[in-house]
Amino acid sequence: MELRNPADYRTVLWTLLAAAIVGVQYVQPAWVPYFSWLSCYFALACGVIAHNHNHCPTFKGKRANAVFSNWISIFYGYPTFAWIPTHNLNHHKHVNTDQDATKTWRYTNRHNVFVAATYFFVSSYWQSFEIRAYIERAKETNRALYRRIVLQYVVWAGAHLGMLALGIAVHGVGTGIYVWVFALGVPAFFSLWTIMLFNYDQHAHTDAFSKYNHSRSFTSPLLNFLLFNNGYHYVHHEHPGTHWSKLAELNAQVADKILPELQQRSLWWYWFKQYALAPFVPSLGTKQIGRGPMNPPPAHEASLQSAQA
């Protein structure tokens, strides 16, 4: 299992720590309140790792990458293949325009805490169509891929059911369910919900038709250490196959071409301004940049922009 990039030693370590922290809670349920929040963080990190892995495989060998995909799906909360139809093949192609299953403005272009908090449910519903279509195509045209997809579902669901059964067998029904819920179940949901929220905030009120202003980035070194450079969203869109460890350098090369409000340093300060202060002081909230995703440029203008890009 040879890594393609030495930076991914930390990637692998993080997934092992995710398992170790779950193990601690299973051994000693009294520690669940102290470790569950760590499981939430590592589940989120595994979600980011799943995203990175689907863009730029972690290992050199196909079998190792398949095993790793199954492994991280347990903590992330869903089979990792789903990133391919919803994110790699859809979101990156359409980037918050009308055909993007994850578009932030599906029912409203308002940017407030209610829309942000419920975005997970809206986006998950519409992404499900892309996932089902991808599975059907694989079943009809690529049986090897279809078998890998089925295996991911079996490993993901089987691991969670197995860990639930283990908790009940060791600690009894009540405590066993409690341990599974807070060591694996809640962290997995937190991971899925938070990753959707990140996508929402990285695109809400940005200019979907702009070369440089289609994404919002968060440049805090601490955030990007903890989340494997997931904050550098603009350069990720422009270089989706580039390894995550290179994104900070790429962002520095183009930061001066991007509107300053789309190069936020602190995610926490951004959230506080947008969701706590802006309802009372609207000037602190985001404003739609450009013509807005519901008003695409005329065909001749779009062609010119594409040529200039």
C-alpha positions, 0 to 999 in steps of 0.5 A, spaced: 500 500 500 504 505 497 502 512 498 502 517 492 504 523 496 508 523 502 503 528 505 498 522 505 501 519 511 497 524 515 491 522 511 492 515 513 494 517 520 487 521 521 483 515 519 486 510 524 485 515 529 478 516 527 478 508 529 482 509 535 477 514 538 471 510 537 474 504 540 476 508 546 468 509 547 466 502 546 471 500 551 469 505 556 462 508 555 463 513 561 468 516 556 463 517 551 461 525 553 468 526 552 470 523 546 464 523 542 466 530 539 473 528 537 469 522 533 465 528 530 471 532 528 475 525 525 468 523 521 468 530 518 476 529 517 474 523 513 469 526 509 474 531 507 479 525 506 473 522 501 473 528 497 480 528 496 481 521 495 476 521 489 479 527 486 486 524 487 487 517 489 491 516 496 495 510 494 498 507 487 495 501 487 487 500 485 486 495 490 489 499 496 485 505 493 478 500 493 480 498 500 481 505 503 475 507 500 471 502 504 475 504 510 473 511 510 466 510 508 465 507 515 467 514 519 464 519 513 457 516 513 456 514 506 459 510 501 465 514 498 463 513 491 457 518 491 462 523 491 463 521 483 456 522 480 454 528 485 461 532 486 466 530 480 462 529 475 456 534 476 458 540 481 465 541 478 462 541 471 456 546 473 459 550 479 452 552 482 449 554 475 442 551 474 444 544 472 448 543 479 445 538 483 448 542 489 446 549 487 445 553 493 439 557 490 434 552 488 428 555 492 431 561 494 437 566 493 437 568 500 443 567 505 441 566 512 441 561 517 435 557 516 437 556 508 444 554 511 441 549 516 436 546 511 441 545 505 443 538 507 436 536 506 435 539 500 441 538 497 441 530 499 435 529 496 437 532 489 443 529 489 440 522 490 438 522 483 445 523 480 447 517 485 441 513 482 443 514 475 450 513 476 448 506 479 444 504 474 449 506 468 454 502 472 449 496 472 448 496 465 455 498 462 460 497 467 459 491 472 466 491 475 464 498 477 457 496 480 460 490 484 465 495 487 459 500 489 455 494 492 461 492 496 461 499 499 454 499 501 455 492 504 461 494 508 458 501 510 452 498 512 455 492 515 460 495 519 455 500 522 450 494 524 456 490 526 458 495 531 451 496 533 450 489 535 457 489 538 455 495 543 449 491 545 452 484 546 458 487 550 454 493 554 447 491 553 441 494 549 441 501 552 448 502 553 450 499 547 445 503 542 448 509 546 455 508 545 453 506 537 449 513 536 454 517 539 461 514 537 459 513 530 452 515 528 452 522 530 459 523 528 457 520 521 451 525 520 455 531 523 460 529 517 455 529 512 451 535 514 457 539 515 460 538 509 454 540 505 454 546 509 461 548 507 459 547 500 453 552 501 458 557 504 463 556 499 458 558 493 452 562 496 452 569 493 458 568 489 458 569 481 457 562 478 459 565 471 466 569 473 473 566 472 475 568 479 469 569 483 465 563 483 467 560 490 469 563 497 475 560 500 477 560 507 484 561 508 486 560 516 492 555 516 489 552 522 482 550 519 486 548 513 491 543 517 485 540 520 481 539 514 486 538 509 486 544 505 479 544 504 478 551 505 482 553 498 476 552 494 477 556 488 483 553 486 480 546 488 475 548 482 480 550 478 485 544 479 481 539 481 486 533 480 491 537 484 493 534 491 490 537 497 497 539 499 499 544 493 492 548 494 495 553 499 501 555 494 496 555 488 491 560 492 497 564 494 498 565 486 491 568 484 489 571 491 490 578 488 485 576 482 479 574 487 475 579 490 477 580 497 470 578 500 471 571 497 478 570 501 475 570 508 481 568 513 476 565 519 470 561 517 468 562 525 468 569 524 464 569 517 459 564 520 458 569 526 457 575 521 453 572 517 448 568 521 448 572 528 449 579 526 447 580 519 440 579 521 440 585 525 446 589 521 444 587 514 451 590 511 455 585 515 452 579 510 454 577 503 451 580 497 450 577 490 456 578 486 455 579 479 448 577 475 447 571 480 446 564 478 439 565 476 441 570 470 446 566 466 450 571 461 447 571 453 450 565 449 455 570 446 457 573 452 458 566 455 463 564 449 467 570 450 468 569 457 470 562 456 475 564 450 478 569 455 479 564 460 
